[in-house]
Amino acid sequence: MFDRLQALADRYEKLSELLCDPDVSSDPKRLRELSKEQSDLQGAFDAYTEYKQVSEQLDDAKVMQGEKLDDEMREMVKMEIDELSKRKSELEENIRILLLPKDPNDNKNVIVEIRGAAGGDEAALFAYELYRMYTKFADSQGWRVELMDFSENDVGGFKEVIFMVNGKGAYSKLKYESGAHRVQRIPVTESGGRIHTSTSTVAVMPEVEDVEIEILDKDIRIDTFCSSGAGGQSVNTTKSAVRVLHVPTGIMATCQDGKSQNENKAKALQVLRARISDIRRQEEEAKYAGERKSKVGTGDRSERIRTYNFPQSRVTDHRINLTLHKLDSVMNGDISEIVSSLTIAEQADLMDREMMGNA
């Protein structure tokens, strides 16, 4: 581990030199690439620097402990050794986490798709509430939400809604949300007061750049139509909404929320690239289906990941057996505790794999 840390520190120092080089500063592309690389190394470099300082201080304190000291000084040295030993252990644990393999998509923007599944109107209403939950969480993180496409039902719910979340680290925190979300409550349309179970599905996909997924003009078919509102009625008379079909795969994307046909086309292509990339990623992961499953699940759309029980004000994430009795806060965007717990579970899983690989 410490050989890797020293190599990392050497690279960080080298990057500092390169970033001061006039040839680099005059090349925006290279400057951006090197700055990003150094930024990615910053956390581990700072932790390693502090670790070396704490280790030196601890060695000095232990040397002092062996000298002739009065009782008061001996007690002070003992307290210092205890504090430094604790901090050294904390830094070692932090460094192990910082050295774990990074998901290359973690800092990307995301495209989120929510669909009402089992449960008719109630599922669509819950899909709207999930959309509201994620937009409020995004606000708390300082991220920007951009609505791309939606299909409403007659009671104010979403049959489907697609939106983009723009912000650093968006994928790292929202990637755990892919899967089936189950709601248990008495629907407003239920006169008998019986609890119903409905489901909405969530798909979270990292934004994909043009260079990552190339879409050729000859491979797509574009249709335009008038955008529509609740129940399918037309809300404008110009054909600004765009539907793009990727002929080789049969994957389709629609966007109608932009101000112009060109804007909607660009957004629809963004969604199309993300969907194609997501399909390819799932195919790759399916090849390794026999390997040990991650504690936070596969991200499969059909996998039930969470239950929202309204009568008991309870939220349960089934992947890590986490139960919180604060449903109102969660539905208002306070999902940080869930996200943190899932992140810790994934880190523990990665550490287990690292240890098994080194065994």
C-alpha positions as CSV (number, residue, x, y, z in Angstrom):
1,M,0.0,0.0,0.0
2,F,2.7,2.5,0.9
3,D,4.6,1.8,-2.3
4,R,1.5,2.8,-4.2
5,L,1.1,5.9,-2.0
6,Q,4.7,7.0,-2.6
7,A,4.2,6.6,-6.4
8,L,1.0,8.6,-6.1
9,A,2.8,11.4,-4.1
10,D,5.6,11.4,-6.7
11,R,3.1,11.8,-9.5
12,Y,1.3,14.6,-7.7
13,E,4.6,16.5,-7.3
14,K,5.4,15.9,-10.9
15,L,2.0,17.3,-11.9
16,S,2.6,20.4,-9.8
17,E,5.8,21.0,-11.8
18,L,4.0,20.4,-15.2
19,L,1.2,22.8,-14.3
20,C,3.8,25.6,-13.8
21,D,5.3,24.8,-17.3
22,P,4.5,27.6,-19.8
23,D,4.1,25.0,-22.6
24,V,1.3,23.3,-20.5
25,S,-0.4,26.5,-19.5
26,S,-0.6,27.6,-23.1
27,D,-2.3,24.3,-24.1
28,P,-5.9,24.4,-22.7
29,K,-6.7,20.7,-23.4
30,R,-3.5,19.4,-21.7
31,L,-3.9,21.9,-18.9
32,R,-7.4,20.7,-18.2
33,E,-6.4,17.0,-18.3
34,L,-3.4,17.5,-15.9
35,S,-5.5,19.6,-13.6
36,K,-8.2,17.0,-13.4
37,E,-5.6,14.2,-12.8
38,Q,-4.1,16.2,-9.9
39,S,-7.5,17.0,-8.5
40,D,-8.3,13.3,-8.5
41,L,-5.1,12.6,-6.6
42,Q,-5.5,15.4,-4.1
43,G,-7.4,13.5,-1.4
44,A,-5.0,10.6,-1.2
45,F,-2.0,12.9,-1.4
46,D,-3.2,15.0,1.5
47,A,-4.0,11.9,3.6
48,Y,-0.6,10.4,2.9
49,T,1.1,13.7,3.8
50,E,-0.7,13.9,7.1
51,Y,-0.1,10.2,7.7
52,K,3.7,10.7,7.4
53,Q,3.6,13.7,9.8
54,V,1.5,11.8,12.4
55,S,3.9,8.8,12.1
56,E,6.9,11.0,12.8
57,Q,5.2,12.7,15.7
58,L,4.2,9.3,17.1
59,D,7.8,8.0,16.9
60,D,9.1,11.1,18.6
61,A,6.6,10.7,21.4
62,K,7.5,7.1,21.9
63,V,11.2,8.0,22.2
64,M,10.3,10.7,24.7
65,Q,8.3,8.1,26.7
66,G,11.5,6.1,27.3
67,E,13.2,9.1,28.9
68,K,13.2,10.1,32.5
69,L,10.1,12.2,33.0
70,D,8.1,13.5,36.0
71,D,4.6,12.1,36.5
72,E,2.8,15.0,34.9
73,M,4.9,15.0,31.8
74,R,4.7,11.2,31.5
75,E,0.9,11.5,31.5
76,M,0.9,14.2,28.9
77,V,3.2,12.1,26.6
78,K,0.9,9.1,27.1
79,M,-2.2,11.1,26.1
80,E,-0.3,12.4,23.0
81,I,0.6,8.8,22.0
82,D,-3.0,7.6,22.4
83,E,-4.3,10.5,20.3
84,L,-1.7,10.1,17.6
85,S,-2.2,6.3,17.5
86,K,-5.9,6.8,17.0
87,R,-5.4,9.4,14.3
88,K,-2.9,7.1,12.5
89,S,-5.4,4.2,12.5
90,E,-8.1,6.6,11.1
91,L,-5.8,7.8,8.3
92,E,-4.8,4.2,7.4
93,E,-8.5,3.3,7.0
94,N,-9.2,6.5,5.0
95,I,-6.2,5.8,2.7
96,R,-7.3,2.2,2.0
97,I,-10.7,3.6,0.9
98,L,-9.0,6.3,-1.2
99,L,-6.9,3.7,-3.0
100,L,-9.9,1.6,-3.9
101,P,-10.7,1.4,-7.7
102,K,-12.6,4.4,-8.8
103,D,-15.7,4.3,-10.9
104,P,-14.7,6.4,-14.0
105,N,-18.3,7.7,-14.2
106,D,-18.6,9.0,-10.6
107,N,-18.1,12.7,-11.4
108,K,-20.4,12.6,-14.5
109,N,-23.8,14.2,-14.8
110,V,-26.7,11.7,-14.9
111,I,-29.8,11.0,-16.9
112,V,-32.6,9.6,-14.7
113,E,-35.7,7.8,-16.0
114,I,-38.6,7.1,-13.7
115,R,-41.6,5.0,-14.8
116,G,-44.8,4.0,-13.1
117,A,-44.9,0.2,-13.2
118,A,-47.3,-2.1,-11.3
119,G,-50.2,-0.2,-9.8
120,G,-51.8,2.0,-12.5
121,D,-52.5,5.6,-11.4
122,E,-51.0,5.0,-7.9
123,A,-47.7,3.9,-9.5
124,A,-47.7,7.0,-11.7
125,L,-48.4,9.2,-8.6
126,F,-45.5,7.6,-6.8
127,A,-43.3,8.1,-9.9
128,Y,-44.0,11.9,-9.6
129,E,-43.1,11.8,-5.9
130,L,-39.8,10.0,-6.6
131,Y,-39.1,12.7,-9.2
132,R,-39.8,15.4,-6.6
133,M,-37.6,13.6,-4.0
134,Y,-34.6,13.5,-6.4
135,T,-35.0,17.1,-7.5
136,K,-35.1,18.2,-3.8
137,F,-32.0,16.1,-3.1
138,A,-30.3,17.7,-6.1
139,D,-31.1,21.1,-4.8
140,S,-29.5,20.3,-1.5
141,Q,-26.3,19.2,-3.3
142,G,-26.2,22.4,-5.4
143,W,-26.9,20.5,-8.6
144,R,-29.1,21.6,-11.5
145,V,-32.1,19.6,-12.8
146,E,-33.1,19.7,-16.4
147,L,-36.4,18.1,-17.4
148,M,-36.1,16.3,-20.8
149,D,-39.3,14.4,-21.4
150,F,-42.4,13.3,-19.5
151,S,-45.8,11.7,-19.9
152,E,-48.5,12.5,-17.4
153,N,-51.7,10.7,-16.5
154,D,-55.0,12.3,-15.6
155,V,-54.4,12.4,-11.8
156,G,-51.1,14.4,-11.8
157,G,-48.7,11.5,-11.9
158,F,-46.0,10.5,-14.3
159,K,-46.3,7.5,-16.5
160,E,-42.7,8.3,-17.4
161,V,-40.3,11.2,-16.7
162,I,-36.8,11.7,-17.9
163,F,-34.5,14.4,-16.5
164,M,-30.8,15.3,-16.3
165,V,-29.0,16.1,-13.1
166,N,-25.9,18.3,-13.7
167,G,-23.3,18.6,-11.0
168,K,-20.0,17.2,-9.8
169,G,-20.4,13.7,-8.3
170,A,-24.0,13.3,-9.4
171,Y,-23.5,9.8,-10.6
172,S,-21.5,8.8,-7.5
173,K,-24.5,9.5,-5.3
174,L,-27.4,8.6,-7.5
175,K,-26.1,5.4,-9.1
176,Y,-27.5,3.4,-6.3
177,E,-31.1,4.4,-7.1
178,S,-31.5,2.2,-10.2
179,G,-34.1,-0.5,-9.6
180,A,-37.7,-1.1,-8.5
181,H,-39.0,1.2,-5.7
182,R,-42.1,-0.2,-3.9
183,V,-44.7,2.0,-2.1
184,Q,-47.2,0.7,0.4
185,R,-50.1,3.0,1.4
186,I,-53.8,3.7,1.1
187,P,-54.4,5.3,-2.4
188,V,-56.5,8.4,-2.5
189,T,-58.8,6.5,-4.9
190,E,-59.3,3.7,-2.4
191,S,-62.6,4.1,-0.6
192,G,-62.2,1.0,1.6
193,G,-59.1,2.1,3.3
194,R,-57.0,-0.9,2.2
195,I,-53.2,-0.6,1.9
196,H,-52.1,-1.2,-1.7
197,T,-48.6,-2.0,-3.0
198,S,-47.4,-0.3,-6.2
199,T,-44.1,0.0,-7.9
200,S,-42.1,2.5,-9.9
201,T,-38.8,1.8,-11.6
202,V,-35.8,4.1,-11.7
203,A,-32.9,4.0,-14.2
204,V,-29.8,6.1,-13.5
205,M,-27.3,6.4,-16.4
206,P,-24.1,8.5,-16.6
207,E,-24.1,11.2,-19.3
208,V,-22.2,9.9,-22.3
209,E,-20.0,12.2,-24.6
210,D,-20.2,12.1,-28.4
211,V,-16.7,10.5,-28.5
212,E,-17.7,7.7,-26.2
213,I,-20.7,6.5,-28.1
214,E,-20.7,7.5,-31.8
215,I,-24.1,7.7,-33.5
216,L,-24.0,7.8,-37.2
217,D,-26.6,9.8,-39.1
218,K,-27.3,6.8,-41.4
219,D,-28.2,4.7,-38.3
220,I,-30.9,7.0,-36.9
221,R,-34.4,7.9,-37.9
222,I,-35.9,11.2,-36.6
223,D,-39.6,12.0,-36.3
224,T,-41.1,15.3,-35.2
225,F,-44.5,15.9,-33.6
226,C,-46.4,18.3,-31.4
227,S,-45.6,18.0,-27.7
228,S,-48.5,16.9,-25.4
229,G,-49.6,17.3,-21.9
230,A,-51.8,15.3,-19.5
231,G,-54.0,12.8,-21.2
232,G,-52.2,13.2,-24.4
233,Q,-53.7,16.6,-25.5
234,S,-51.6,18.8,-27.6
235,V,-50.0,21.8,-25.8
236,N,-48.5,23.5,-28.9
237,T,-49.1,23.6,-32.6
238,T,-45.5,23.4,-33.8
239,K,-43.7,20.1,-34.3
240,S,-41.0,20.9,-31.8
241,A,-41.0,17.5,-30.1
242,V,-38.5,15.0,-31.4
243,R,-38.3,11.2,-31.4
244,V,-35.0,9.5,-32.4
245,L,-34.8,5.8,-33.3
246,H,-31.4,4.1,-33.4
247,V,-32.1,1.5,-36.1
248,P,-29.3,-1.0,-35.4
249,T,-30.4,-1.5,-31.8
250,G,-34.1,-0.5,-31.9
251,I,-33.4,1.9,-29.0
252,M,-35.6,5.0,-29.0
253,A,-35.5,8.4,-27.2
254,T,-38.0,11.2,-27.1
255,C,-37.7,14.8,-26.0
256,Q,-40.4,17.5,-26.0
257,D,-39.5,19.9,-23.1
258,G,-37.0,22.0,-25.0
259,K,-37.8,25.4,-26.6
260,S,-37.0,24.3,-30.1
261,Q,-36.8,21.3,-32.3
262,N,-33.0,21.5,-32.4
263,E,-32.8,21.7,-28.6
264,N,-35.1,18.7,-28.3
265,K,-33.1,16.7,-30.9
266,A,-29.8,17.4,-29.0
267,K,-31.4,16.2,-25.7
268,A,-32.9,13.1,-27.3
269,L,-29.5,12.2,-28.7
270,Q,-28.1,12.6,-25.2
271,V,-30.7,10.1,-23.8
272,L,-30.1,7.8,-26.8
273,R,-26.3,7.7,-26.2
274,A,-26.9,7.0,-22.5
275,R,-29.3,4.2,-23.2
276,I,-27.0,2.5,-25.7
277,S,-24.1,2.8,-23.3
278,D,-26.2,1.4,-20.4
279,I,-27.3,-1.6,-22.5
280,R,-23.6,-2.3,-23.4
281,R,-22.6,-2.0,-19.7
282,Q,-25.3,-4.4,-18.6
283,E,-24.2,-6.9,-21.3
284,E,-20.6,-6.7,-20.0
285,E,-21.7,-7.1,-16.4
286,A,-23.9,-10.1,-17.4
287,K,-20.7,-11.9,-18.5
288,Y,-19.5,-11.9,-14.9
289,A,-22.9,-12.8,-13.4
290,G,-21.4,-15.8,-11.7
291,E,-19.0,-13.7,-9.7
292,R,-19.7,-12.5,-6.2
293,K,-22.6,-10.1,-6.2
294,S,-22.0,-6.6,-4.8
295,K,-23.7,-5.7,-1.6
296,V,-25.5,-2.8,-3.2
297,G,-27.0,-4.9,-5.9
298,T,-26.8,-5.1,-9.7
299,G,-28.7,-2.0,-10.7
300,D,-31.1,-4.2,-12.6
301,R,-34.4,-2.4,-13.3
302,S,-36.4,-5.4,-12.0
303,E,-34.5,-5.7,-8.7
304,R,-36.5,-4.5,-5.8
305,I,-34.2,-2.2,-3.9
306,R,-36.4,-0.1,-1.5
307,T,-39.8,-0.1,0.1
308,Y,-41.6,3.1,1.2
309,N,-44.2,2.2,3.8
310,F,-46.4,5.2,4.5
311,P,-48.6,3.9,7.4
312,Q,-45.5,3.1,9.4
313,S,-43.5,6.1,8.1
314,R,-40.8,3.6,7.2
315,V,-38.2,3.4,4.5
316,T,-36.3,0.1,4.0
317,D,-33.4,-0.4,1.6
318,H,-33.3,-4.2,1.1
319,R,-29.8,-4.4,-0.3
320,I,-28.2,-3.4,3.0
321,N,-31.1,-4.0,5.4
322,L,-31.3,-0.4,6.4
323,T,-34.5,0.9,7.9
324,L,-35.3,4.5,8.7
325,H,-38.4,5.8,10.4
326,K,-38.5,9.2,8.7
327,L,-40.4,8.8,5.5
328,D,-41.5,12.5,5.3
329,S,-37.9,13.7,5.4
330,V,-36.9,11.1,2.8
331,M,-39.7,12.0,0.4
332,N,-38.6,15.7,0.8
333,G,-35.2,14.8,-0.6
334,D,-33.3,13.9,2.6
335,I,-31.7,10.7,1.3
336,S,-28.1,11.5,2.4
337,E,-28.1,8.8,5.1
338,I,-29.2,6.2,2.6
339,V,-26.6,7.2,0.0
340,S,-23.8,7.3,2.7
341,S,-24.8,3.8,3.9
342,L,-24.8,2.4,0.4
343,T,-21.5,4.0,-0.4
344,I,-19.9,2.5,2.8
345,A,-21.4,-0.9,1.8
346,E,-19.9,-0.7,-1.6
347,Q,-16.5,0.4,-0.2
348,A,-16.5,-2.6,2.2
349,D,-17.4,-4.9,-0.7
350,L,-14.5,-3.5,-2.8
351,M,-12.1,-3.9,0.2
352,D,-13.2,-7.5,0.6
353,R,-12.5,-8.1,-3.1
354,E,-9.1,-6.4,-2.8
355,M,-8.2,-8.7,0.1
356,M,-9.4,-11.8,-1.7
357,G,-7.3,-10.7,-4.8
358,N,-4.2,-10.2,-2.7
359,A,-4.7,-13.5,-0.7
